[in-house]
């Protein structure tokens, strides 16, 4: 189940600046994860 908050996270990850080979210039870290049953 994907909600608006999930899409917001995806948009933020997709918008980071990248360098060679599409590698982010700064590390992208997901600090928490929620799993719904």
N, CA, C and O atoms as a Tripos MOL2 file, in Angstrom:
@<TRIPOS>MOLECULE
protein
  148   147    37     0     0
PROTEIN
NO_CHARGES

@<TRIPOS>ATOM
      1 N           0.8480   -1.1690    0.0000 N.3       1 UNK1
      2 CA          0.0000    0.0000    0.0000 C.3       1 UNK1
      3 C           0.8980    1.2380    0.0000 C.2       1 UNK1
      4 O           1.7090    1.4240    0.9070 O.2       1 UNK1
      5 N           0.7510    2.0610   -0.9970 N.am      2 UNK2
      6 CA          1.5680    3.2600   -1.1300 C.3       2 UNK2
      7 C           0.6890    4.4740   -0.8830 C.2       2 UNK2
      8 O          -0.3750    4.6280   -1.4820 O.2       2 UNK2
      9 N           1.1650    5.3400    0.0210 N.am      3 UNK3
     10 CA          0.3910    6.5380    0.3310 C.3       3 UNK3
     11 C           1.1770    7.7870   -0.0610 C.2       3 UNK3
     12 O           2.2780    7.6910   -0.6030 O.2       3 UNK3
     13 N           0.6140    8.9430    0.2120 N.am      4 UNK4
     14 CA          1.2290   10.2130   -0.1660 C.3       4 UNK4
     15 C           2.6040   10.4000    0.4790 C.2       4 UNK4
     16 O           3.5180   10.9230   -0.1580 O.2       4 UNK4
     17 N           2.7550    9.9800    1.7290 N.am      5 UNK5
     18 CA          4.0420   10.1090    2.4160 C.3       5 UNK5
     19 C           5.1200    9.2720    1.7180 C.2       5 UNK5
     20 O           6.2730    9.6920    1.6270 O.2       5 UNK5
     21 N           4.7440    8.0990    1.2310 N.am      6 UNK6
     22 CA          5.6950    7.2380    0.5160 C.3       6 UNK6
     23 C           6.1760    7.9120   -0.7640 C.2       6 UNK6
     24 O           7.3650    7.8870   -1.0800 O.2       6 UNK6
     25 N           5.2430    8.5120   -1.4960 N.am      7 UNK7
     26 CA          5.6210    9.2110   -2.7200 C.3       7 UNK7
     27 C           6.5130   10.4120   -2.4220 C.2       7 UNK7
     28 O           7.4060   10.7290   -3.2070 O.2       7 UNK7
     29 N           6.2800   11.0780   -1.3010 N.am      8 UNK8
     30 CA          7.1140   12.2150   -0.9140 C.3       8 UNK8
     31 C           8.5590   11.7600   -0.7020 C.2       8 UNK8
     32 O           9.4950   12.4230   -1.1490 O.2       8 UNK8
     33 N           8.7350   10.6290   -0.0200 N.am      9 UNK9
     34 CA         10.0790   10.0860    0.2070 C.3       9 UNK9
     35 C          10.7420    9.7470   -1.1270 C.2       9 UNK9
     36 O          11.9120   10.0660   -1.3380 O.2       9 UNK9
     37 N          10.0040    9.1050   -2.0200 N.am     10 UNK10
     38 CA         10.5560    8.7580   -3.3300 C.3      10 UNK10
     39 C          10.9790   10.0020   -4.1000 C.2      10 UNK10
     40 O          12.0400   10.0160   -4.7250 O.2      10 UNK10
     41 N          10.1590   11.0430   -4.0590 N.am     11 UNK11
     42 CA         10.4910   12.2930   -4.7430 C.3      11 UNK11
     43 C          11.7550   12.9200   -4.1730 C.2      11 UNK11
     44 O          12.5850   13.4360   -4.9220 O.2      11 UNK11
     45 N          11.9060   12.8800   -2.8540 N.am     12 UNK12
     46 CA         13.0990   13.4510   -2.2200 C.3      12 UNK12
     47 C          14.3530   12.6770   -2.6220 C.2      12 UNK12
     48 O          15.3930   13.2750   -2.8970 O.2      12 UNK12
     49 N          14.2560   11.3610   -2.6540 N.am     13 UNK13
     50 CA         15.4000   10.5410   -3.0590 C.3      13 UNK13
     51 C          15.7320   10.8020   -4.5280 C.2      13 UNK13
     52 O          16.9030   10.9180   -4.8900 O.2      13 UNK13
     53 N          14.7130   10.8930   -5.3650 N.am     14 UNK14
     54 CA         14.9280   11.1020   -6.7980 C.3      14 UNK14
     55 C          15.5170   12.4700   -7.1070 C.2      14 UNK14
     56 O          16.1150   12.6550   -8.1670 O.2      14 UNK14
     57 N          15.3620   13.4270   -6.2090 N.am     15 UNK15
     58 CA         15.8110   14.7880   -6.4910 C.3      15 UNK15
     59 C          17.2280   15.0900   -5.9970 C.2      15 UNK15
     60 O          17.7020   16.2130   -6.1700 O.2      15 UNK15
     61 N          17.9150   14.1190   -5.3880 N.am     16 UNK16
     62 CA         19.2730   14.3930   -4.9100 C.3      16 UNK16
     63 C          20.2170   14.5580   -6.0990 C.2      16 UNK16
     64 O          20.0320   13.9450   -7.1490 O.2      16 UNK16
     65 N          21.2180   15.3890   -5.9110 N.am     17 UNK17
     66 CA         22.1950   15.6420   -6.9560 C.3      17 UNK17
     67 C          23.1110   14.4320   -7.1050 C.2      17 UNK17
     68 O          23.5650   13.8570   -6.1150 O.2      17 UNK17
     69 N          23.3760   14.0530   -8.3520 N.am     18 UNK18
     70 CA         24.2030   12.8760   -8.6190 C.3      18 UNK18
     71 C          25.4380   13.2630   -9.4140 C.2      18 UNK18
     72 O          25.4850   14.3020  -10.0720 O.2      18 UNK18
     73 N          26.4240   12.3990   -9.3320 N.am     19 UNK19
     74 CA         27.6670   12.6000  -10.0740 C.3      19 UNK19
     75 C          27.8560   11.4820  -11.0760 C.2      19 UNK19
     76 O          26.9150   11.0620  -11.7510 O.2      19 UNK19
     77 N          29.0880   11.0070  -11.1630 N.am     20 UNK20
     78 CA         29.4310    9.9530  -12.1170 C.3      20 UNK20
     79 C          28.6020    8.6960  -11.8690 C.2      20 UNK20
     80 O          28.3660    8.3050  -10.7260 O.2      20 UNK20
     81 N          28.1720    8.0780  -12.9480 N.am     21 UNK21
     82 CA         27.4050    6.8300  -12.9060 C.3      21 UNK21
     83 C          26.1300    6.9520  -12.0770 C.2      21 UNK21
     84 O          25.6900    5.9740  -11.4740 O.2      21 UNK21
     85 N          25.5270    8.1510  -12.0400 N.am     22 UNK22
     86 CA         24.2780    8.4110  -11.3050 C.3      22 UNK22
     87 C          24.3850    8.1180   -9.8150 C.2      22 UNK22
     88 O          23.3790    7.8270   -9.1690 O.2      22 UNK22
     89 N          25.5940    8.1900   -9.2620 N.am     23 UNK23
     90 CA         25.8040    7.9810   -7.8220 C.3      23 UNK23
     91 C          25.5450    9.3010   -7.1000 C.2      23 UNK23
     92 O          26.0830   10.3330   -7.5010 O.2      23 UNK23
     93 N          24.7260    9.2890   -6.0360 N.am     24 UNK24
     94 CA         24.4740   10.5250   -5.2850 C.3      24 UNK24
     95 C          25.7780   11.1250   -4.7610 C.2      24 UNK24
     96 O          26.6820   10.3980   -4.3460 O.2      24 UNK24
     97 N          25.8680   12.4670   -4.7830 N.am     25 UNK25
     98 CA         27.0610   13.1460   -4.2770 C.3      25 UNK25
     99 C          27.1690   13.0050   -2.7670 C.2      25 UNK25
    100 O          28.2710   12.9840   -2.2190 O.2      25 UNK25
    101 N          26.0250   12.9070   -2.0920 N.am     26 UNK26
    102 CA         25.9860   12.6490   -0.6510 C.3      26 UNK26
    103 C          25.1900   11.3750   -0.4290 C.2      26 UNK26
    104 O          24.2770   11.0680   -1.1950 O.2      26 UNK26
    105 N          25.5330   10.6290    0.6210 N.am     27 UNK27
    106 CA         24.8150    9.3930    0.9180 C.3      27 UNK27
    107 C          23.3380    9.6640    1.1730 C.2      27 UNK27
    108 O          22.9760   10.6560    1.8050 O.2      27 UNK27
    109 N          22.4950    8.7740    0.6750 N.am     28 UNK28
    110 CA         21.0610    8.8160    0.9380 C.3      28 UNK28
    111 C          20.7780    7.6980    1.9340 C.2      28 UNK28
    112 O          21.0430    6.5290    1.6520 O.2      28 UNK28
    113 N          20.2360    8.0580    3.1050 N.am     29 UNK29
    114 CA         20.0190    7.0880    4.1690 C.3      29 UNK29
    115 C          18.5490    7.0940    4.5720 C.2      29 UNK29
    116 O          17.9890    8.1480    4.8760 O.2      29 UNK29
    117 N          17.9280    5.9270    4.5750 N.am     30 UNK30
    118 CA         16.5690    5.7730    5.0940 C.3      30 UNK30
    119 C          16.7190    5.3820    6.5550 C.2      30 UNK30
    120 O          17.2190    4.3020    6.8690 O.2      30 UNK30
    121 N          16.2820    6.2680    7.4490 N.am     31 UNK31
    122 CA         16.5230    6.0750    8.8820 C.3      31 UNK31
    123 C          15.4710    5.2130    9.5710 C.2      31 UNK31
    124 O          15.7870    4.5230   10.5410 O.2      31 UNK31
    125 N          14.2440    5.2350    9.1000 N.am     32 UNK32
    126 CA         13.1940    4.4140    9.7080 C.3      32 UNK32
    127 C          12.3330    3.7880    8.6180 C.2      32 UNK32
    128 O          12.2130    4.3210    7.5150 O.2      32 UNK32
    129 N          11.7440    2.6620    8.9480 N.am     33 UNK33
    130 CA         10.8480    1.9540    8.0360 C.3      33 UNK33
    131 C           9.6690    1.4540    8.8420 C.2      33 UNK33
    132 O           9.8380    0.9320    9.9430 O.2      33 UNK33
    133 N           8.4710    1.6140    8.2950 N.am     34 UNK34
    134 CA          7.2720    1.0530    8.9200 C.3      34 UNK34
    135 C           6.7080   -0.0130    7.9970 C.2      34 UNK34
    136 O           6.5780    0.2040    6.7920 O.2      34 UNK34
    137 N           6.3750   -1.1520    8.5600 N.am     35 UNK35
    138 CA          5.7870   -2.2380    7.7920 C.3      35 UNK35
    139 C           4.3620   -2.4320    8.2770 C.2      35 UNK35
    140 O           4.1220   -2.6950    9.4560 O.2      35 UNK35
    141 N           3.4150   -2.2970    7.3500 N.am     36 UNK36
    142 CA          2.0040   -2.4800    7.6880 C.3      36 UNK36
    143 C           1.5780   -3.8760    7.2590 C.2      36 UNK36
    144 O           1.9830   -4.3630    6.2030 O.2      36 UNK36
    145 N           0.7820   -4.4940    8.0630 N.am     37 UNK37
    146 CA          0.3350   -5.8540    7.7720 C.3      37 UNK37
    147 C          -1.0180   -5.8480    7.1300 C.2      37 UNK37
    148 O          -1.5550   -6.9090    6.8130 O.2      37 UNK37
@<TRIPOS>BOND
     1     1     2 1
     2     2     3 1
     3     3     4 2
     4     3     5 am
     5     5     6 1
     6     6     7 1
     7     7     8 2
     8     7     9 am
     9     9    10 1
    10    10    11 1
    11    11    12 2
    12    11    13 am
    13    13    14 1
    14    14    15 1
    15    15    16 2
    16    15    17 am
    17    17    18 1
    18    18    19 1
    19    19    20 2
    20    19    21 am
    21    21    22 1
    22    22    23 1
    23    23    24 2
    24    23    25 am
    25    25    26 1
    26    26    27 1
    27    27    28 2
    28    27    29 am
    29    29    30 1
    30    30    31 1
    31    31    32 2
    32    31    33 am
    33    33    34 1
    34    34    35 1
    35    35    36 2
    36    35    37 am
    37    37    38 1
    38    38    39 1
    39    39    40 2
    40    39    41 am
    41    41    42 1
    42    42    43 1
    43    43    44 2
    44    43    45 am
    45    45    46 1
    46    46    47 1
    47    47    48 2
    48    47    49 am
    49    49    50 1
    50    50    51 1
    51    51    52 2
    52    51    53 am
    53    53    54 1
    54    54    55 1
    55    55    56 2
    56    55    57 am
    57    57    58 1
    58    58    59 1
    59    59    60 2
    60    59    61 am
    61    61    62 1
    62    62    63 1
    63    63    64 2
    64    63    65 am
    65    65    66 1
    66    66    67 1
    67    67    68 2
    68    67    69 am
    69    69    70 1
    70    70    71 1
    71    71    72 2
    72    71    73 am
    73    73    74 1
    74    74    75 1
    75    75    76 2
    76    75    77 am
    77    77    78 1
    78    78    79 1
    79    79    80 2
    80    79    81 am
    81    81    82 1
    82    82    83 1
    83    83    84 2
    84    83    85 am
    85    85    86 1
    86    86    87 1
    87    87    88 2
    88    87    89 am
    89    89    90 1
    90    90    91 1
    91    91    92 2
    92    91    93 am
    93    93    94 1
    94    94    95 1
    95    95    96 2
    96    95    97 am
    97    97    98 1
    98    98    99 1
    99    99   100 2
   100    99   101 am
   101   101   102 1
   102   102   103 1
   103   103   104 2
   104   103   105 am
   105   105   106 1
   106   106   107 1
   107   107   108 2
   108   107   109 am
   109   109   110 1
   110   110   111 1
   111   111   112 2
   112   111   113 am
   113   113   114 1
   114   114   115 1
   115   115   116 2
   116   115   117 am
   117   117   118 1
   118   118   119 1
   119   119   120 2
   120   119   121 am
   121   121   122 1
   122   122   123 1
   123   123   124 2
   124   123   125 am
   125   125   126 1
   126   126   127 1
   127   127   128 2
   128   127   129 am
   129   129   130 1
   130   130   131 1
   131   131   132 2
   132   131   133 am
   133   133   134 1
   134   134   135 1
   135   135   136 2
   136   135   137 am
   137   137   138 1
   138   138   139 1
   139   139   140 2
   140   139   141 am
   141   141   142 1
   142   142   143 1
   143   143   144 2
   144   143   145 am
   145   145   146 1
   146   146   147 1
   147   147   148 2
@<TRIPOS>SUBSTRUCTURE
     1 UNK1         2 RESIDUE 1 A UNK
     2 UNK2         6 RESIDUE 1 A UNK
     3 UNK3        10 RESIDUE 1 A UNK
     4 UNK4        14 RESIDUE 1 A UNK
     5 UNK5        18 RESIDUE 1 A UNK
     6 UNK6        22 RESIDUE 1 A UNK
     7 UNK7        26 RESIDUE 1 A UNK
     8 UNK8        30 RESIDUE 1 A UNK
     9 UNK9        34 RESIDUE 1 A UNK
    10 UNK10       38 RESIDUE 1 A UNK
    11 UNK11       42 RESIDUE 1 A UNK
    12 UNK12       46 RESIDUE 1 A UNK
    13 UNK13       50 RESIDUE 1 A UNK
    14 UNK14       54 RESIDUE 1 A UNK
    15 UNK15       58 RESIDUE 1 A UNK
    16 UNK16       62 RESIDUE 1 A UNK
    17 UNK17       66 RESIDUE 1 A UNK
    18 UNK18       70 RESIDUE 1 A UNK
    19 UNK19       74 RESIDUE 1 A UNK
    20 UNK20       78 RESIDUE 1 A UNK
    21 UNK21       82 RESIDUE 1 A UNK
    22 UNK22       86 RESIDUE 1 A UNK
    23 UNK23       90 RESIDUE 1 A UNK
    24 UNK24       94 RESIDUE 1 A UNK
    25 UNK25       98 RESIDUE 1 A UNK
    26 UNK26      102 RESIDUE 1 A UNK
    27 UNK27      106 RESIDUE 1 A UNK
    28 UNK28      110 RESIDUE 1 A UNK
    29 UNK29      114 RESIDUE 1 A UNK
    30 UNK30      118 RESIDUE 1 A UNK
    31 UNK31      122 RESIDUE 1 A UNK
    32 UNK32      126 RESIDUE 1 A UNK
    33 UNK33      130 RESIDUE 1 A UNK
    34 UNK34      134 RESIDUE 1 A UNK
    35 UNK35      138 RESIDUE 1 A UNK
    36 UNK36      142 RESIDUE 1 A UNK
    37 UNK37      146 RESIDUE 1 A UNK
